[in-house]
């Protein structure tokens, strides 16, 4: 190995092993910018840079330095303290945080589960023994639901319903068909997990203890839009009974009269009659009448109309407007994610996230805290009259998360707010403290995660920084460049006069061009154009309902525009037939516009654009003079070698 080659090898070896991305690449007015920040932005934006000269390190470093100078100036002008800027930034930050503080694996699983359930319907009945959500004395209710379940198995569900349902402490009800998101999550899960024909074991929701009997399961029938005409069982028309009335209406429909018109005239459902009887789109289980749903879904085609039928609400005739089948998972994924996060399922997501954070953070609990707060509660708590005592130990620590203290004061305030939940519910104080401590801890640890997300998650920090800086630079550029250029009428005029030679018209033509894919039409088109026939007249002569034989293009174009044939002759009048872009063209040149000077009005857009560039260039020169920039050449050399 030659001495020269050995030296070169050692240089690159040293660069590869000694270069640290945490070294300072440059300083702007004394503020250090790390090599890692430059490399992150460079690698992310490399494909977006169109100017090849800026893809090399030196070219991009100039762009990066200008960017940092602008940020420095924005902060010098205190644009980051502007209320509108802060409000817009915080709005975006809150939106972005939502994507990072959820337990994604659990959320994804719940969304997929919800979709699988949404494409099926369950027909079920249930028995409920009512019990307050806060009640801890559950044995009696549990034993009662077990006995009712056994009776339903031995004697039949209907018999037990007839004897035991009282609508107060015991509910035994047929629920019809339902799908995902129609019941609380625990009830929905029990129903979907219970085989058809069986009764589940007892389970608890916030309403009490249930068992669920599953009568049927089927694939979803989709979402139907329908209209109906209804006659109440106690019809407003004293001249006829409801059945006779609906049959008279049905005859009018069969005679060919408009369903919508008849609904407006005769339907006694005033919430829909004004809309021609149209109902909000619904799925199975969304209406309170299984009979009505079955009649609507039984209609085979859009526009089909049922015969009169009776429900608990009256006599109906229903018309199918349209039926939309079940959507794919990808189509509903986003909306289902939002539903899951609003649904009782969200509790599972929070629990999973809290469990994950408990492992991630160092948490130290004050073992005396709960007992202390139990001693503070009294009967006023049940009347929403409880207040913290004057000698309350507000500054004591209830727990710490990563050494950040959470104080008695915060938990005391939490108890004062939540006492409304316990109005007239004399639940034991230790149970209240246990429950509310868990609630307070969950809120605290999730808020801690949110407050520290920018430190803990580099991806989140990078995205947030990009938006923070980008929003700041937008406000700065608007103030220092864009508004100045667009509103400075004198400056625009001076710039135009100094640079008139840059704003010239090329040779142009004002044309009407007829185009056809078939040469056989062109002689006829040319003849019609020479006779002065209009575009509409030519289209009418050559186009049919099935075929577009000619299409027109018109406007003012430079003579070298790609829309025109390469051998185009700019001469007023109707041209010969040209072949261009795999089609045939005849061009009516209505005017030839020679090259010449553009007026300020004609060039205004380009002038303002160029004037903005000049303002920005001069302004950047001022910033370079205002803020000292130092580049660490050793680090820059190492970056070049690395890339």
C-alpha positions as CSV (number, residue, x, y, z in Angstrom):
1,X,0.0,0.0,0.0
2,X,1.4,3.4,-1.0
3,X,2.1,6.1,1.6
4,X,-0.4,8.4,-0.2
5,X,-3.1,5.8,-0.2
6,X,-2.4,5.0,3.5
7,X,-2.8,8.6,4.4
8,X,-6.0,8.9,2.5
9,X,-7.3,5.8,4.2
10,X,-6.4,7.1,7.7
11,X,-8.1,10.4,7.0
12,X,-11.4,8.8,6.1
13,X,-11.0,6.3,8.9
14,X,-10.6,9.2,11.4
15,X,-13.5,11.1,9.9
16,X,-15.8,8.1,10.1
17,X,-14.9,7.3,13.7
18,X,-14.4,10.7,15.3
19,X,-17.2,12.7,13.8
20,X,-20.1,13.2,16.2
21,X,-23.5,14.5,15.1
22,X,-23.7,16.4,18.4
23,X,-20.8,18.7,17.4
24,X,-21.6,22.3,16.5
25,X,-21.7,22.9,12.8
26,X,-22.3,26.7,13.0
27,X,-23.3,29.4,15.4
28,X,-25.7,32.2,14.5
29,X,-25.3,35.3,16.8
30,X,-23.7,32.9,19.3
31,X,-26.5,30.3,19.2
32,X,-25.1,26.9,18.4
33,X,-26.7,24.7,15.6
34,X,-25.7,21.0,15.8
35,X,-24.5,18.9,12.9
36,X,-27.4,16.5,13.6
37,X,-30.0,19.2,13.0
38,X,-28.4,20.1,9.6
39,X,-28.2,16.5,8.5
40,X,-31.8,15.8,9.5
41,X,-33.1,18.7,7.5
42,X,-30.7,18.0,4.6
43,X,-31.6,14.3,4.3
44,X,-35.4,15.1,4.6
45,X,-35.5,17.8,2.0
46,X,-32.9,16.6,-0.5
47,X,-35.5,15.3,-3.0
48,X,-37.4,18.6,-2.8
49,X,-34.5,20.8,-3.8
50,X,-34.8,21.4,-7.6
51,X,-31.6,23.5,-8.0
52,X,-28.8,21.0,-8.4
53,X,-26.3,23.6,-7.0
54,X,-28.1,23.4,-3.7
55,X,-27.9,19.6,-3.4
56,X,-24.2,19.8,-2.6
57,X,-23.3,20.5,1.0
58,X,-22.0,24.0,0.5
59,X,-25.1,25.0,-1.5
60,X,-27.5,23.6,1.0
61,X,-25.6,25.0,3.9
62,X,-26.3,28.5,2.4
63,X,-30.0,27.7,2.4
64,X,-29.9,26.4,5.9
65,X,-27.9,29.4,7.2
66,X,-30.5,31.8,5.6
67,X,-33.2,29.8,7.3
68,X,-31.5,30.2,10.7
69,X,-30.9,33.9,10.1
70,X,-34.7,34.4,9.4
71,X,-35.6,32.5,12.6
72,X,-33.2,34.7,14.5
73,X,-34.8,37.8,13.1
74,X,-38.3,36.6,13.8
75,X,-37.4,36.1,17.5
76,X,-35.6,39.5,17.6
77,X,-38.9,41.0,16.4
78,X,-40.7,38.9,19.0
79,X,-43.1,37.4,16.5
80,X,-43.1,34.3,18.6
81,X,-44.8,36.2,21.4
82,X,-47.7,37.3,19.1
83,X,-51.0,36.1,20.5
84,X,-52.3,34.9,17.0
85,X,-49.0,33.0,16.4
86,X,-49.2,31.3,19.9
87,X,-52.9,30.5,19.5
88,X,-52.3,28.9,16.0
89,X,-49.3,27.0,17.2
90,X,-51.0,25.6,20.3
91,X,-54.0,24.5,18.2
92,X,-51.7,22.5,16.0
93,X,-49.7,21.1,18.9
94,X,-52.8,19.8,20.6
95,X,-53.9,18.1,17.4
96,X,-50.5,16.5,16.9
97,X,-50.3,15.3,20.5
98,X,-53.4,13.1,19.9
99,X,-51.3,11.0,17.5
100,X,-48.7,10.3,20.1
101,X,-50.3,9.9,23.5
102,X,-52.6,7.0,22.6
103,X,-51.7,3.3,23.0
104,X,-51.7,2.5,19.3
105,X,-51.6,-1.3,19.5
106,X,-54.6,-1.4,21.7
107,X,-56.4,1.3,19.6
108,X,-55.7,-0.6,16.4
109,X,-57.0,-3.9,17.9
110,X,-60.2,-2.2,19.1
111,X,-60.8,-0.5,15.8
112,X,-60.4,-3.8,13.9
113,X,-62.7,-5.6,16.4
114,X,-65.3,-2.8,16.1
115,X,-65.3,-3.1,12.3
116,X,-65.7,-6.9,12.5
117,X,-68.7,-6.4,14.8
118,X,-70.1,-3.6,12.6
119,X,-70.6,-5.9,9.7
120,X,-72.7,-8.2,11.8
121,X,-76.0,-7.8,13.7
122,X,-76.9,-9.6,16.9
123,X,-80.5,-10.2,18.0
124,X,-80.6,-10.4,21.8
125,X,-82.6,-10.1,25.0
126,X,-81.3,-9.4,28.4
127,X,-82.0,-9.5,32.1
128,X,-80.7,-6.6,34.2
129,X,-80.6,-6.3,38.0
130,X,-80.0,-2.6,38.6
131,X,-77.1,-1.6,40.7
132,X,-75.4,1.8,41.1
133,X,-72.0,2.1,39.5
134,X,-70.4,3.0,42.8
135,X,-72.0,0.3,44.8
136,X,-69.6,-2.1,46.5
137,X,-72.3,-4.4,48.1
138,X,-72.8,-6.5,45.0
139,X,-73.3,-10.0,46.4
140,X,-77.1,-9.8,46.7
141,X,-77.5,-8.5,43.1
142,X,-75.1,-11.1,41.8
143,X,-77.0,-13.9,43.4
144,X,-80.3,-12.5,42.2
145,X,-79.1,-12.4,38.5
146,X,-77.8,-16.0,38.8
147,X,-81.2,-17.2,40.0
148,X,-83.0,-15.3,37.2
149,X,-80.6,-16.8,34.6
150,X,-81.3,-20.3,35.9
151,X,-85.0,-19.7,35.8
152,X,-84.7,-18.5,32.2
153,X,-82.9,-21.7,31.3
154,X,-85.4,-23.9,33.1
155,X,-88.7,-22.1,32.4
156,X,-88.1,-20.0,29.3
157,X,-87.1,-16.4,28.9
158,X,-90.7,-15.2,28.1
159,X,-92.2,-16.7,31.3
160,X,-89.5,-15.1,33.5
161,X,-90.0,-11.8,31.7
162,X,-93.8,-11.8,32.3
163,X,-93.4,-12.5,36.0
164,X,-90.3,-10.6,37.0
165,X,-89.8,-7.5,34.8
166,X,-90.8,-4.4,36.9
167,X,-88.9,-1.6,35.0
168,X,-87.3,-0.3,38.2
169,X,-84.9,-2.8,39.8
170,X,-85.3,-5.7,37.3
171,X,-85.4,-5.2,33.5
172,X,-86.1,-8.2,31.2
173,X,-86.3,-6.9,27.6
174,X,-86.0,-7.9,24.0
175,X,-83.4,-5.7,22.3
176,X,-83.9,-6.6,18.7
177,X,-80.9,-6.4,16.4
178,X,-77.9,-4.2,17.1
179,X,-74.3,-3.9,16.0
180,X,-71.1,-2.2,17.1
181,X,-71.3,1.1,19.1
182,X,-75.0,0.6,19.9
183,X,-74.5,-0.7,23.4
184,X,-71.9,-0.1,26.1
185,X,-68.7,-2.0,25.3
186,X,-69.0,-4.6,28.0
187,X,-72.5,-5.5,27.0
188,X,-71.6,-5.5,23.3
189,X,-68.7,-7.8,24.0
190,X,-70.9,-10.3,26.0
191,X,-73.5,-10.3,23.2
192,X,-71.0,-10.9,20.4
193,X,-69.2,-13.6,22.4
194,X,-72.3,-15.6,23.4
195,X,-73.3,-18.4,20.9
196,X,-76.8,-18.2,19.4
197,X,-79.4,-19.9,21.6
198,X,-77.4,-19.5,24.8
199,X,-77.5,-17.2,27.8
200,X,-74.3,-15.7,29.0
201,X,-72.9,-15.8,32.5
202,X,-73.5,-12.7,34.6
203,X,-71.4,-9.6,33.8
204,X,-71.4,-6.1,35.2
205,X,-71.8,-2.7,33.5
206,X,-72.4,0.7,35.1
207,X,-76.1,-0.2,35.1
208,X,-75.8,-3.3,37.2
209,X,-75.6,-7.1,36.6
210,X,-76.7,-8.5,33.2
211,X,-77.1,-11.8,31.5
212,X,-77.7,-11.7,27.7
213,X,-79.6,-14.3,25.6
214,X,-78.6,-14.3,22.0
215,X,-81.4,-15.2,19.6
216,X,-79.7,-14.7,16.2
217,X,-76.6,-13.4,14.4
218,X,-76.4,-12.3,10.8
219,X,-74.3,-10.2,8.5
220,X,-75.3,-6.5,8.3
221,X,-77.9,-5.6,5.8
222,X,-76.1,-2.3,5.1
223,X,-77.5,1.2,5.4
224,X,-80.9,2.1,3.9
225,X,-82.4,5.4,3.0
226,X,-86.2,5.2,2.9
227,X,-89.3,7.3,3.0
228,X,-92.6,6.4,4.6
229,X,-96.2,7.5,4.9
230,X,-97.7,6.9,8.4
231,X,-101.3,7.0,9.7
232,X,-101.4,7.1,13.5
233,X,-103.4,4.4,15.3
234,X,-105.5,7.2,16.5
235,X,-105.8,9.0,13.2
236,X,-106.4,12.7,13.0
237,X,-108.9,12.0,10.3
238,X,-112.2,11.3,12.1
239,X,-113.8,10.1,8.8
240,X,-112.1,6.8,8.6
241,X,-110.2,4.2,10.8
242,X,-106.4,4.1,10.3
243,X,-106.4,0.9,8.3
244,X,-109.0,2.2,5.9
245,X,-107.1,5.5,5.6
246,X,-103.8,3.8,4.8
247,X,-105.4,1.6,2.1
248,X,-107.0,4.7,0.5
249,X,-103.6,6.3,0.4
250,X,-102.1,3.1,-1.1
251,X,-104.6,3.2,-3.9
252,X,-103.6,6.7,-4.8
253,X,-99.9,5.6,-5.0
254,X,-100.9,2.6,-7.3
255,X,-102.8,5.1,-9.5
256,X,-99.4,6.6,-10.2
257,X,-99.5,9.7,-7.9
258,X,-96.2,10.8,-6.5
259,X,-95.2,9.1,-3.2
260,X,-93.4,12.3,-2.0
261,X,-96.5,14.5,-2.8
262,X,-98.8,12.1,-1.0
263,X,-96.5,12.0,2.0
264,X,-96.5,15.8,2.2
265,X,-100.3,15.8,2.1
266,X,-101.4,12.8,4.2
267,X,-98.5,11.4,6.4
268,X,-99.1,12.0,10.1
269,X,-95.4,11.7,10.9
270,X,-94.8,15.5,11.0
271,X,-91.1,15.1,11.4
272,X,-90.7,13.6,7.9
273,X,-93.9,14.6,5.9
274,X,-92.4,18.0,4.9
275,X,-89.5,16.1,3.3
276,X,-91.7,13.7,1.3
277,X,-91.5,11.2,4.1
278,X,-87.7,10.7,3.9
279,X,-86.1,9.3,7.0
280,X,-82.5,9.6,8.1
281,X,-80.5,6.7,6.8
282,X,-80.5,3.7,9.2
283,X,-79.0,0.3,9.9
284,X,-80.6,-2.7,11.6
285,X,-81.3,-1.9,15.2
286,X,-81.3,1.8,14.9
287,X,-85.1,2.2,14.8
288,X,-87.4,1.2,17.6
289,X,-89.4,-1.0,15.4
290,X,-88.1,-4.3,14.1
291,X,-91.2,-4.7,11.9
292,X,-90.5,-1.4,10.2
293,X,-86.9,-2.2,9.6
294,X,-87.7,-5.7,8.2
295,X,-90.3,-4.2,5.8
296,X,-87.8,-1.6,4.5
297,X,-84.9,-4.0,4.1
298,X,-87.2,-6.5,2.3
299,X,-87.7,-4.1,-0.6
300,X,-85.4,-5.4,-3.4
301,X,-84.8,-2.3,-5.6
302,X,-84.5,1.4,-5.3
303,X,-88.0,2.9,-5.8
304,X,-89.9,-0.2,-4.6
305,X,-92.9,0.5,-2.4
306,X,-94.3,-1.8,0.3
307,X,-97.9,-2.7,0.9
308,X,-99.4,-1.1,4.0
309,X,-98.2,-2.7,7.3
310,X,-98.8,-2.1,11.0
311,X,-96.3,-1.4,13.8
312,X,-96.8,-0.3,17.4
313,X,-96.9,3.3,16.2
314,X,-99.3,3.1,13.3
315,X,-99.9,2.0,9.8
316,X,-97.1,2.6,7.3
317,X,-96.2,2.5,3.6
318,X,-92.4,2.5,3.0
319,X,-90.4,3.4,-0.1
320,X,-86.8,2.4,-0.6
321,X,-84.7,5.3,-1.9
322,X,-81.3,3.6,-1.8
323,X,-79.3,0.9,0.0
324,X,-75.6,1.2,0.6
325,X,-73.7,-2.0,1.4
326,X,-71.2,-2.3,4.2
327,X,-68.1,-0.2,3.6
328,X,-64.6,-1.7,3.5
329,X,-62.3,-1.4,6.6
330,X,-60.1,1.2,4.9
331,X,-63.2,3.4,4.1
332,X,-64.3,3.6,7.7
333,X,-61.0,3.2,9.6
334,X,-60.6,6.9,10.4
335,X,-64.2,7.4,11.6
336,X,-64.0,4.2,13.6
337,X,-60.8,5.4,15.3
338,X,-62.7,8.6,16.4
339,X,-65.7,6.5,17.6
340,X,-63.4,4.2,19.6
341,X,-61.8,7.1,21.3
342,X,-65.2,8.6,22.3
343,X,-66.7,5.3,23.2
344,X,-66.5,3.4,26.5
345,X,-63.6,1.5,24.8
346,X,-61.5,4.6,25.4
347,X,-61.2,3.5,29.0
348,X,-59.2,0.4,27.8
349,X,-56.9,2.6,25.7
350,X,-56.2,4.9,28.7
351,X,-55.6,1.9,31.0
352,X,-53.2,0.4,28.5
353,X,-51.4,3.7,28.2
354,X,-51.2,4.2,31.9
355,X,-49.8,0.7,32.4
356,X,-47.1,1.4,29.8
357,X,-46.2,4.8,31.4
358,X,-46.0,3.2,34.9
359,X,-43.2,1.0,33.6
360,X,-41.5,3.8,31.7
361,X,-41.5,6.4,34.6
362,X,-40.1,6.3,38.1
363,X,-43.1,6.8,40.3
364,X,-42.9,7.2,44.1
365,X,-46.2,7.2,46.2
366,X,-46.7,8.8,49.6
367,X,-48.0,5.9,51.7
368,X,-49.7,8.2,54.1
369,X,-51.6,10.3,51.6
370,X,-54.8,8.2,51.1
371,X,-55.3,7.8,54.9
372,X,-54.9,11.5,55.4
373,X,-57.6,12.4,52.8
374,X,-60.0,9.8,54.3
375,X,-59.8,11.8,57.6
376,X,-60.7,15.0,55.8
377,X,-64.0,13.8,54.3
378,X,-67.3,14.3,56.2
379,X,-71.0,14.2,55.5
380,X,-70.9,17.5,53.7
381,X,-69.2,15.6,50.9
382,X,-72.6,13.9,50.0
383,X,-74.3,17.3,49.8
384,X,-71.7,19.1,47.6
385,X,-70.9,21.3,50.6
386,X,-67.5,19.9,51.5
387,X,-64.4,22.2,51.6
388,X,-60.8,21.7,52.4
389,X,-59.9,22.6,56.0
390,X,-57.9,25.7,56.8
391,X,-55.0,23.7,58.2
392,X,-54.9,21.5,55.0
393,X,-51.4,20.2,54.1
394,X,-51.6,21.7,50.6
395,X,-47.8,21.5,49.8
396,X,-47.3,17.9,50.8
397,X,-46.5,15.5,48.0
398,X,-49.0,12.8,47.1
399,X,-46.7,11.1,44.5
400,X,-43.8,12.0,42.2
401,X,-43.4,11.1,38.5
402,X,-39.7,11.2,37.5
403,X,-39.1,13.4,40.5
404,X,-41.8,15.9,39.6
405,X,-44.0,16.4,42.7
406,X,-47.8,16.3,42.5
407,X,-49.2,18.0,45.6
408,X,-52.0,17.4,48.1
409,X,-53.4,20.7,46.8
410,X,-54.1,19.3,43.3
411,X,-55.8,16.2,44.7
412,X,-57.8,18.3,47.1
413,X,-59.1,20.4,44.3
414,X,-59.9,17.3,42.3
415,X,-62.1,16.0,45.3
416,X,-63.9,19.3,45.5
417,X,-64.8,19.1,41.8
418,X,-65.9,15.4,41.9
419,X,-68.0,15.6,45.0
420,X,-71.0,16.4,42.8
421,X,-70.8,12.7,41.5
422,X,-71.6,11.5,45.1
423,X,-74.6,13.7,45.8
424,X,-76.9,11.8,48.1
425,X,-74.8,8.6,47.7
426,X,-73.3,7.7,51.1
427,X,-70.4,5.6,49.8
428,X,-67.7,4.7,52.3
429,X,-65.0,7.4,52.4
430,X,-62.0,4.9,51.8
431,X,-63.8,3.7,48.7
432,X,-64.2,7.3,47.4
433,X,-60.6,8.1,48.0
434,X,-59.4,4.9,46.3
435,X,-61.5,5.6,43.2
436,X,-60.7,9.2,42.9
437,X,-57.0,8.7,43.6
438,X,-56.9,6.3,40.6
439,X,-58.8,8.9,38.5
440,X,-56.4,11.7,39.6
441,X,-53.3,9.6,39.0
442,X,-54.4,8.6,35.5
443,X,-55.1,12.2,34.5
444,X,-51.8,13.3,36.1
445,X,-49.6,10.7,34.4
446,X,-51.2,11.3,31.0
447,X,-50.7,15.1,31.4
448,X,-47.1,14.5,32.4
449,X,-46.6,12.4,29.2
450,X,-48.2,15.2,27.2
451,X,-46.1,18.0,28.8
452,X,-42.8,16.0,28.3
453,X,-43.6,14.5,24.9
454,X,-41.3,16.9,23.1
455,X,-38.4,15.7,25.3
456,X,-39.3,12.0,25.2
457,X,-40.2,11.6,21.5
458,X,-37.7,12.8,18.9
459,X,-40.1,12.4,16.0
460,X,-42.7,14.4,17.7
461,X,-40.1,17.1,18.7
462,X,-38.9,17.3,15.1
463,X,-42.4,17.6,13.6
464,X,-43.4,20.2,16.2
465,X,-40.2,22.2,15.6
466,X,-40.7,22.2,11.8
467,X,-44.3,23.6,12.3
468,X,-43.2,26.1,15.0
469,X,-40.4,27.5,12.8
470,X,-42.4,27.3,9.6
471,X,-45.3,29.2,11.1
472,X,-42.9,31.8,12.5
473,X,-41.2,32.2,9.1
474,X,-44.5,32.6,7.3
475,X,-45.4,35.5,9.6
476,X,-41.9,37.0,9.1
477,X,-41.9,36.7,5.3
478,X,-45.4,38.2,5.1
479,X,-44.3,41.1,7.2
480,X,-40.8,41.8,5.7
481,X,-41.2,40.6,2.1
482,X,-44.5,39.7,0.7
483,X,-46.6,42.6,2.0
484,X,-43.9,45.1,1.3
485,X,-43.6,43.9,-2.3
486,X,-47.4,43.7,-3.1
487,X,-48.3,47.0,-1.4
488,X,-45.3,49.2,-2.5
489,X,-46.8,50.6,-5.7
490,X,-44.0,53.1,-6.1
491,X,-41.3,50.5,-5.6
492,X,-43.0,48.2,-8.1
493,X,-43.1,50.9,-10.7
494,X,-39.5,51.8,-10.2
495,X,-38.4,48.2,-10.4
496,X,-40.4,47.7,-13.6
497,X,-38.9,50.8,-15.2
498,X,-35.4,49.6,-14.2
499,X,-36.0,46.2,-15.7
500,X,-38.3,46.8,-18.6
501,X,-36.2,44.7,-21.0
502,X,-37.1,41.6,-18.9
503,X,-40.8,41.9,-19.6
504,X,-41.3,41.4,-23.4
505,X,-44.0,39.7,-25.4
506,X,-42.8,37.1,-27.8
507,X,-44.6,36.7,-31.1
508,X,-48.2,35.6,-30.3
509,X,-51.3,34.5,-32.1
510,X,-55.0,34.8,-31.2
511,X,-56.4,31.5,-32.4
512,X,-59.4,29.1,-32.6
513,X,-58.1,25.6,-33.2
514,X,-60.2,22.6,-34.2
515,X,-58.8,19.2,-33.3
516,X,-59.9,15.7,-34.5
517,X,-58.3,12.3,-34.2
518,X,-59.4,11.4,-37.7
519,X,-58.1,13.2,-40.8
520,X,-61.3,12.4,-42.7
521,X,-63.1,15.2,-40.9
522,X,-60.6,17.9,-41.4
523,X,-61.5,19.0,-44.9
524,X,-65.1,19.5,-43.8
525,X,-64.0,21.3,-40.7
526,X,-61.7,23.6,-42.6
527,X,-64.4,24.4,-45.2
528,X,-66.9,25.2,-42.4
529,X,-64.3,27.5,-40.6
530,X,-63.6,29.3,-43.9
531,X,-67.3,29.9,-44.3
532,X,-67.3,31.6,-40.9
533,X,-69.3,28.9,-39.1
534,X,-69.2,29.2,-35.3
535,X,-67.8,26.5,-33.0
536,X,-71.3,25.5,-31.9
537,X,-72.4,25.1,-35.5
538,X,-69.4,22.9,-36.4
539,X,-69.8,20.8,-33.3
540,X,-73.5,20.3,-34.1
541,X,-72.6,19.2,-37.6
542,X,-69.9,16.7,-36.7
543,X,-70.4,15.5,-33.1
544,X,-73.0,12.9,-32.1
545,X,-74.3,11.7,-28.7
546,X,-72.0,8.7,-29.0
547,X,-68.9,10.3,-30.5
548,X,-66.9,13.5,-30.0
549,X,-65.4,14.0,-33.5
550,X,-64.2,17.6,-33.0
551,X,-63.0,19.6,-30.0
552,X,-62.0,23.3,-30.0
553,X,-59.2,25.2,-28.2
554,X,-59.0,29.0,-28.3
555,X,-56.8,31.7,-26.7
556,X,-53.7,33.8,-27.2
557,X,-50.5,31.7,-27.4
558,X,-46.8,32.3,-28.1
559,X,-46.0,31.1,-31.6
560,X,-43.6,28.5,-30.1
561,X,-46.1,27.2,-27.6
562,X,-46.1,23.4,-27.5
563,X,-49.8,23.4,-28.2
564,X,-49.1,24.6,-31.7
565,X,-47.5,22.4,-34.5
566,X,-43.7,22.9,-34.8
567,X,-44.1,23.9,-38.5
568,X,-46.9,26.4,-37.7
569,X,-47.1,29.5,-39.8
570,X,-48.4,32.6,-38.1
571,X,-50.5,34.1,-40.8
572,X,-54.0,35.5,-40.3
573,X,-56.8,33.3,-41.6
574,X,-57.7,29.6,-41.7
575,X,-54.6,27.4,-41.8
576,X,-53.9,24.2,-43.7
577,X,-54.4,20.9,-41.9
578,X,-51.6,20.2,-39.5
579,X,-50.6,16.9,-37.9
580,X,-49.4,17.3,-34.4
581,X,-49.5,15.4,-31.1
582,X,-51.0,12.4,-32.8
583,X,-54.0,14.3,-34.0
584,X,-55.1,16.7,-36.8
585,X,-55.7,20.4,-36.5
586,X,-57.1,23.3,-38.4
587,X,-56.3,26.7,-36.9
588,X,-58.2,30.0,-37.5
589,X,-55.6,32.7,-36.7
590,X,-57.7,35.7,-35.9
591,X,-54.8,38.0,-35.1
592,X,-51.1,38.0,-35.2
593,X,-49.6,39.9,-32.2
594,X,-45.9,40.9,-32.8
595,X,-43.3,40.9,-30.1
596,X,-43.1,44.0,-28.0
597,X,-42.9,45.6,-24.6
598,X,-45.3,44.4,-21.9
599,X,-47.0,47.2,-19.9
600,X,-46.7,47.2,-16.2
601,X,-50.3,45.9,-15.9
602,X,-49.5,43.0,-18.3
603,X,-46.3,42.1,-16.4
604,X,-47.5,42.9,-12.9
605,X,-47.5,39.3,-11.6
606,X,-43.9,38.7,-12.8
607,X,-42.8,42.1,-11.7
608,X,-44.1,41.6,-8.1
609,X,-42.5,38.2,-8.0
610,X,-39.1,39.5,-9.0
611,X,-39.4,42.6,-6.8
612,X,-40.1,40.2,-3.9
613,X,-36.9,38.3,-4.7
614,X,-34.9,41.6,-4.8
615,X,-36.4,42.7,-1.4
616,X,-35.6,39.3,0.1
617,X,-32.0,39.3,-1.2
618,X,-31.3,42.8,0.2
619,X,-33.0,41.9,3.5
620,X,-30.9,38.7,3.8
621,X,-27.7,40.8,3.3
622,X,-28.9,43.0,6.2
623,X,-29.4,40.0,8.4
624,X,-25.9,38.7,7.6
625,X,-24.5,42.0,8.7
626,X,-26.7,42.0,11.8
627,X,-26.0,38.5,13.0
628,X,-22.6,36.9,13.0
629,X,-22.4,33.5,11.5
630,X,-19.5,31.1,12.2
631,X,-19.0,27.8,10.5
632,X,-17.0,25.0,12.0
633,X,-15.0,24.0,9.0
634,X,-13.7,20.7,10.6
635,X,-17.2,19.5,11.2
636,X,-18.3,20.7,7.7
637,X,-15.5,18.6,6.2
638,X,-16.5,15.6,8.3
639,X,-20.1,16.0,7.1
640,X,-19.0,16.1,3.5
641,X,-17.0,12.9,4.0
642,X,-19.9,11.2,5.7
643,X,-22.4,12.0,3.0
